[in-house]
Amino acid sequence: MSVLEIKNLTHRFDDKYLFEGANLTVNNGEHIGVVGLNGAGKSTFINIICGNLSQDEGEVLWLNGIRRGYLDQHADIDRNKTVMEYLSESFSYLYEKEEKLNKLYEEMGNLDGEDLDRLIKKSAKLQDELNDEGFYDLEARIRKVANGLGMNNVGYSTVIARLSGGERAKLMLCKLLLESPDIMLLDEPTNFLDIEHIDWLIKYLNDFKKTFLVISHDVKFLNAVSKYVLSIENGTIKKYTGNYTQYLSQREMNVKQHEDAYKRQQSEIKRITEYIDKNKARASTAKMAHARQKMLDKMEIISKPINLPDAEFCFPYSDLNAKDLLIVKNLEVGYDKVLIPAINLHLNSSSKLWIRGTNGVGKTTLLKTLTHKIPPLSGSFFIHPEARILYLEQDLNFPIPMDTASRYFNNCYPMMNEKERRTLLAKAGITGELAIKPIKNMSGGEQVRVKLAVLTCLKSNFLILDEPTNHLDVRAKEALKKALLAYEGAIILVSHEEDFALSVCNQIFDAKSKN
């Protein structure tokens, strides 16, 4: 049974067709991964089918009565509520029933006879509905899901205002799972989850009997949860059967067939055009030439295959051979309280350290302490005086969001000329019109590419990277991995992507909560 049908979807953004005459059918119970390069239109697609954004042309047809839920990590929520209060809103309809039931009980005290019998029947019906829905076990149900995503580490009585951005995103995911809509629309749900909680989410989604569409660049995650893959590319939406690896195989075959068909047609067009040019002026052959022209005019032209350039990153190295690049002794970090037990680390000038740990444990706080953005609570650390550090923060904050990538680059390096800036941006995949598009209108992956492009301008010997793969598509992640493997200096990497981290790093530090 179809729950969603899209007909002739067309949408332009910045004079570019994200979709042009795209069609799609989603059936009940399908588990679908949504993939595409950064800027292809994945989030735009989700916003269109959610009704948050109007398409230029075409229809989005939902099955009547379908309840849909959307994980929007950028949405704001009431920060004055506690974690438990917010999660309990998932069952607000049950609390409303309970309130009605309590009012019926109050009314019963003033009635008798038929009126009392009528309210007894009505209250019994409501009571049965509450029992059937498991109303009296709600807190246990909430904790089961929330614990699976690690919200117990935050604390259920904690006020939301005290949570980090990643913790709030995780909280919103918890609420959506508890609401259990008929179709879930998930945009990068693993960005703020650690490995343990990604594994839990995989099991949850595989057991989910209803429909979901999930945008993700995490190949391991997509392979684990997807039974179908939607590929958004070149203005089309193509649906493939199978997981991500199976999609890649099918897509490679389709691309080869498309390229072959395009070449054959172009050869045929050239042959017909040459015949027309030679024969249209001669009276004896003009009729034949005219017939060939009519045939050419009616030909359905195969679009030219688009081969997007891969991103390319390179972090220039400033030579440093130091046995003691970083020495950390009994370091305690945090704001108003210590987050991680006393930390001791020793890195040389070629160490590659992966810092892993649950979301909110204090990994980012540690990096901000080491980069002197916040003071330590106690203990000490030494960084070699010749260390040249480049730090990529997790948050995609830009001083002037309406700046273009080119202007942002110019603010960072005013002595660099326009051609040099555009060349470095192009290597990161920020080409043409994209380089003069407001940063706030870019996708998350494109914004990360801009940040990485800026880092490629300076020589360094110590990279500190906080979740650099968040939002990056598969090709950009491979390019980043290649650059990090070639980098001769030291690296501290915070990442929730185990495969990526293990391919780059040779040391691991497990950040654990002090509580």
C-alpha positions in Angstrom: 0.0 0.0 0.0 1.4 3.4 -1.0 1.7 5.9 1.8 3.4 8.7 -0.3 3.3 9.4 -4.0 5.3 12.2 -5.6 4.4 13.3 -9.2 6.5 15.5 -11.4 8.2 17.2 -8.6 10.1 20.3 -9.8 12.0 22.7 -7.5 14.7 25.3 -8.2 17.1 26.9 -5.8 19.5 29.6 -6.7 18.8 29.1 -10.5 19.6 25.4 -10.1 17.2 22.5 -10.6 17.3 20.4 -7.4 14.4 18.3 -8.9 12.9 18.3 -12.3 9.9 16.2 -13.1 10.8 13.7 -10.4 8.5 10.8 -9.4 8.5 8.5 -6.4 6.3 6.0 -4.6 6.9 5.1 -1.0 5.0 2.0 0.3 3.9 1.1 3.8 6.7 -0.4 6.0 9.6 0.5 3.7 12.9 1.4 5.4 14.6 3.9 3.0 18.0 5.5 3.1 18.3 8.9 1.3 21.7 9.6 -0.2 23.3 12.3 -2.5 26.2 14.6 -2.6 26.4 17.7 -0.4 24.0 20.3 -1.8 22.1 17.7 -4.0 18.8 18.6 -2.2 18.2 15.9 0.4 17.1 18.2 3.2 15.1 20.3 0.7 13.3 17.1 -0.4 12.5 16.2 3.2 11.2 19.7 3.9 9.0 19.6 0.8 7.3 16.3 1.7 6.9 17.5 5.3 5.1 20.6 4.0 7.7 23.0 5.4 8.6 24.1 1.9 6.5 24.6 -1.2 7.7 23.0 -4.4 7.6 24.9 -7.7 5.6 22.3 -9.5 4.3 18.8 -9.0 2.2 17.0 -6.3 3.1 15.4 -3.0 0.2 13.1 -2.1 0.0 11.4 1.4 -2.3 8.6 2.3 -5.2 10.1 4.3 -4.8 9.8 8.1 -1.0 9.2 7.9 0.8 10.5 11.0 4.3 11.7 10.1 7.2 12.9 12.2 10.3 14.9 11.2 13.6 15.1 13.1 14.7 18.7 12.6 17.9 19.1 14.6 17.7 22.9 14.1 14.3 23.3 15.6 14.1 25.1 18.9 12.3 23.6 21.9 11.1 24.9 25.3 14.3 25.0 27.2 12.6 25.7 30.5 11.2 22.1 30.7 13.0 19.1 32.1 14.1 16.2 30.0 11.3 14.0 31.4 8.6 16.7 31.0 9.6 17.2 27.3 9.6 13.4 26.6 6.3 13.0 28.3 4.8 15.3 25.7 5.0 12.4 23.3 2.0 11.0 25.1 0.0 14.2 25.6 -3.1 12.7 24.1 -3.1 10.1 26.9 -2.7 12.7 29.6 -5.7 14.5 28.1 -7.7 11.3 28.4 -6.6 10.9 32.0 -7.7 14.5 32.7 -11.1 13.7 31.1 -11.4 10.6 33.3 -10.6 12.5 36.5 -13.3 15.1 35.6 -15.8 12.3 35.1 -15.0 10.9 38.5 -15.6 14.3 40.1 -18.9 14.6 38.3 -20.0 11.2 39.5 -20.1 12.3 43.1 -23.0 14.6 42.4 -25.1 12.2 40.3 -27.2 9.0 40.7 -29.5 6.8 38.6 -29.2 6.9 34.8 -26.9 9.8 34.7 -24.5 8.0 37.0 -24.7 4.8 34.9 -23.9 6.8 31.8 -20.8 8.3 33.3 -19.7 5.0 34.7 -19.8 3.5 31.2 -18.0 6.5 29.7 -15.3 6.4 32.4 -14.9 2.6 32.0 -14.3 3.1 28.3 -11.7 5.7 28.9 -10.0 3.6 31.6 -9.8 0.6 29.2 -8.2 2.9 26.6 -5.6 4.1 29.0 -4.9 0.5 30.1 -4.6 -0.7 26.5 -2.2 2.1 25.7 0.0 1.3 28.7 -0.6 4.7 30.3 0.4 3.5 33.7 3.8 2.3 32.5 4.6 5.4 30.5 7.7 6.4 32.5 9.2 2.9 32.1 8.5 3.1 28.3 10.1 6.6 28.1 13.2 5.5 30.0 13.6 2.4 27.9 14.0 4.5 24.7 15.8 7.4 26.3 18.3 5.1 28.1 19.0 3.4 24.7 20.2 6.8 23.4 22.1 7.7 26.6 19.7 10.3 28.0 20.1 8.7 31.4 23.6 10.1 31.4 22.2 13.6 31.1 19.5 13.1 33.9 15.8 13.2 33.5 15.3 16.1 35.9 17.9 18.2 34.0 16.5 21.4 32.5 16.8 21.5 28.7 18.6 24.9 28.8 21.6 23.1 30.4 22.0 20.6 27.6 24.5 20.9 24.8 23.3 21.3 21.2 24.1 17.6 20.6 22.2 16.5 23.7 19.2 18.5 22.5 19.3 16.9 19.1 19.4 13.5 20.8 16.5 14.5 23.0 14.4 15.4 20.0 15.2 12.0 18.4 14.0 10.3 21.6 10.7 12.2 21.5 10.2 11.3 17.8 10.8 7.6 18.5 8.4 7.6 21.4 5.7 9.2 19.3 6.1 6.4 16.8 4.4 8.1 13.8 3.3 6.1 10.7 6.3 7.5 8.8 9.5 9.0 10.3 11.7 11.4 8.4 15.1 11.5 9.9 17.8 14.0 8.8 21.3 12.8 9.9 20.2 11.1 13.2 23.6 9.7 14.0 25.5 13.0 13.9 25.3 13.4 17.7 25.3 9.7 18.7 28.3 7.7 19.9 29.0 4.2 18.7 27.0 2.4 21.4 23.9 4.5 20.8 24.2 4.2 17.0 24.1 0.4 17.5 21.0 0.8 19.7 19.3 3.0 17.0 20.1 0.4 14.3 18.3 -2.3 16.3 15.4 0.0 17.0 14.9 1.0 13.4 15.2 -2.6 12.1 12.4 -3.6 14.6 10.3 -0.6 13.5 7.2 -2.0 11.7 6.3 1.3 10.1 7.9 3.5 7.4 11.0 5.7 7.6 13.2 7.7 5.4 16.6 8.5 6.8 19.2 10.9 5.4 22.7 9.8 6.3 26.3 9.8 5.0 27.3 7.0 7.5 27.8 4.0 5.2 27.9 1.5 8.0 24.6 2.8 9.4 22.9 2.9 6.0 23.9 -0.6 5.2 22.5 -1.8 8.5 19.0 -0.1 8.3 18.2 0.4 4.6 16.1 -2.0 2.6 15.8 0.7 -0.2 17.9 3.6 -1.2 16.7 6.9 -2.7 19.5 8.6 -4.7 19.1 12.3 -5.3 21.3 13.4 -8.2 21.2 15.5 -11.3 17.6 16.7 -10.6 16.2 13.1 -10.3 15.1 10.9 -7.5 15.9 7.2 -8.2 14.8 4.4 -5.9 17.0 1.3 -5.6 16.2 -2.0 -3.9 18.8 -3.1 -1.3 21.2 -1.5 1.2 23.8 1.1 0.4 26.4 -1.3 -0.9 23.9 -2.9 -3.2 22.8 0.6 -4.4 26.4 1.5 -5.3 26.6 -1.7 -7.5 23.3 -1.0 -9.2 24.1 2.7 -9.7 27.5 2.0 -11.2 25.8 -0.3 -13.7 23.1 2.4 -14.5 25.8 5.1 -14.9 27.7 2.9 -17.4 24.5 2.2 -19.3 23.6 5.9 -19.4 27.1 6.9 -20.6 27.0 4.2 -23.3 23.5 5.3 -24.5 24.6 8.9 -24.5 27.7 8.2 -26.6 25.7 6.1 -29.1 23.0 8.8 -29.4 25.6 11.5 -29.9 27.3 9.5 -32.6 24.0 9.0 -34.3 23.1 12.7 -34.0 26.5 13.6 -35.5 26.0 11.2 -38.4 22.4 12.5 -39.2 23.6 16.2 -38.8 26.4 15.6 -41.3 24.0 14.0 -43.8 21.6 17.0 -43.5 24.4 19.5 -43.9 25.6 17.8 -47.1 22.2 17.2 -48.7 19.8 20.0 -47.7 20.9 22.3 -50.5 20.7 19.8 -53.3 17.3 19.5 -55.0 17.7 15.8 -55.5 18.3 15.0 -51.9 16.7 17.9 -50.0 13.5 15.9 -49.4 15.6 13.1 -47.7 17.5 15.7 -45.7 14.2 17.3 -44.5 12.9 13.9 -43.4 16.1 13.3 -41.4 15.7 16.7 -39.8 12.2 15.8 -38.7 13.5 12.6 -37.3 16.2 14.5 -35.4 13.7 17.0 -34.0 11.5 14.2 -32.6 14.5 12.4 -31.0 14.3 12.3 -27.2 17.7 13.6 -26.2 19.6 11.7 -23.5 21.1 14.1 -20.9 24.8 14.4 -20.8 26.3 12.4 -17.9 27.4 14.8 -15.1 30.7 13.8 -13.5 31.1 16.0 -10.4 34.7 16.5 -9.3 35.8 14.9 -6.1 36.8 17.1 -3.2 40.5 17.4 -2.6 42.0 18.4 0.8 45.7 18.8 1.7 47.0 20.2 5.0 50.4 21.7 4.4 52.9 20.4 7.0 55.3 22.5 9.0 58.2 20.3 10.0 58.5 19.4 13.7 60.2 16.4 15.2 59.3 16.5 18.9 59.1 13.7 21.4 56.9 15.8 23.6 54.4 17.6 21.5 51.6 17.5 24.1 51.9 16.4 27.8 48.7 16.4 29.8 49.0 15.9 33.6 46.0 15.3 35.9 43.9 17.7 33.7 40.3 18.3 34.8 38.0 20.1 32.4 34.5 21.5 32.6 32.6 24.7 33.3 30.9 24.6 36.7 31.9 21.0 37.4 34.5 18.5 36.4 33.2 16.4 33.4 36.0 13.8 32.9 38.2 12.2 35.6 41.8 13.6 35.7 43.3 13.2 32.2 46.9 12.1 31.4 48.1 12.1 27.8 51.4 12.1 26.0 51.6 12.8 22.3 54.7 13.1 20.0 54.8 15.0 16.8 53.4 12.1 14.7 50.8 10.7 17.1 47.2 10.2 15.8 44.8 10.1 18.8 41.1 9.2 18.6 39.1 10.6 21.5 35.9 8.6 21.9 33.1 8.6 24.4 29.4 9.2 24.9 27.8 12.3 23.7 28.0 15.1 26.3 30.7 13.5 28.3 33.1 16.4 27.7 35.1 15.6 24.5 34.5 19.0 23.0 35.2 20.7 26.4 38.6 18.9 26.4 39.5 20.2 23.0 38.4 23.8 23.9 40.6 23.6 27.0 43.6 22.3 24.9 43.1 25.2 22.5 42.9 27.8 25.3 39.3 28.7 24.6 38.3 27.8 28.1 40.5 27.5 31.2 41.2 24.1 32.9 39.6 23.5 36.3 42.8 21.8 37.6 45.9 20.0 36.5 48.1 21.2 33.6 49.1 20.6 30.0 52.2 21.5 28.0 52.2 22.1 24.2 55.5 22.3 22.4 56.3 26.0 21.7 56.8 25.3 18.0 53.5 23.5 17.6 51.3 25.1 14.9 47.8 24.1 15.7 44.7 24.1 13.4 41.4 23.5 15.1 38.1 22.6 13.4 35.2 23.2 15.8 32.1 21.0 15.6 29.6 23.8 15.5 29.0 25.4 12.1 29.2 29.0 13.4 30.2 31.7 11.0 30.7 35.4 12.1 28.5 36.7 9.3 26.1 34.0 8.1 25.0 36.1 5.1 28.6 36.2 3.9 29.5 34.1 0.9 32.2 31.5 1.0 34.5 33.7 -1.0 34.0 36.7 1.4 34.4 34.5 4.5 37.7 33.2 2.9 38.7 36.8 2.2 38.1 37.8 5.9 40.3 34.9 7.0 43.1 35.7 4.4 42.8 39.3 3.2 46.1 39.1 1.4 45.0 36.3 -0.8 43.7 37.2 -4.3 40.3 36.1 -5.6 41.8 33.5 -8.0 43.7 31.8 -5.2 40.6 31.8 -2.9 38.4 30.4 -5.7 40.9 27.7 -6.5 41.1 26.4 -2.9 37.4 26.5 -2.6 37.0 24.6 -5.8 39.3 21.9 -4.6 37.0 21.5 -1.6 34.0 21.2 -4.0 32.8 24.8 -3.6 32.7 25.7 -7.2 31.1 28.3 -9.5 27.9 29.9 -8.1 28.2 28.0 -4.9 31.3 30.1 -3.9 29.2 33.3 -4.0 26.1 31.9 -2.3 25.3 33.0 1.3 26.8 30.5 3.7 23.5 30.3 5.6 21.8 28.9 2.5 24.4 26.2 2.0 23.9 22.6 3.2 25.7 21.4 6.3 28.2 19.5 4.2 29.0 22.5 2.0 29.6 24.6 5.2 32.0 22.0 6.5 33.8 22.0 3.2 34.3 25.8 3.4 35.7 25.4 6.9 38.1 22.7 5.7 39.2 24.7 2.7 40.2 27.6 5.0 42.3 25.1 7.1 44.3 24.1 3.9 45.8 27.5 3.6 48.2 27.4 6.6 51.1 25.2 7.5 50.6 23.2 10.6 52.0 20.2 12.5 49.0 19.6 14.9 45.4 19.1 13.7 42.6 19.1 16.3 39.3 18.0 14.6 36.0 17.9 16.4 33.5 15.6 14.4 34.9 16.7 11.0 32.8 14.1 9.1 29.4 15.5 10.4 27.4 16.4 7.3 30.1 15.3 4.8 29.0 13.1 2.0 30.8 9.8 1.2 33.2 11.2 -1.4 34.2 14.2 0.7 34.8 11.9 3.7 37.1 9.7 1.6 39.0 12.9 0.4 39.4 14.0 4.0 40.6 10.5 5.1 43.1 10.5 2.3 44.4 14.0 3.4 44.7 12.9 7.1 46.5 9.7 6.2 49.0 11.8 4.2 49.5 14.3 7.0 52.8 14.0 8.7 51.9 15.9 11.9 49.9 15.0 15.0 46.2 14.6 15.0 43.6 14.6 17.8 40.3 13.5 16.3 36.9 13.4 18.0 34.5 11.3 15.9 31.5 9.0 16.3 32.4 7.2 13.1 34.4 4.2 14.2 35.6 3.1 10.7 36.8 6.5 9.8 38.6 7.1 13.1 40.3 3.7 13.2 41.6 4.2 9.6 43.2 7.5 10.6 44.3 7.0 14.2 46.8 4.7 16.0 45.9 5.6 19.6 42.6 5.8 21.5 41.6 7.7 24.6 38.2 6.8 26.1 36.6 9.8 27.7 34.4 8.7 30.5 32.1 10.7 32.8 33.3 11.5 36.3 29.8 10.6 37.7 
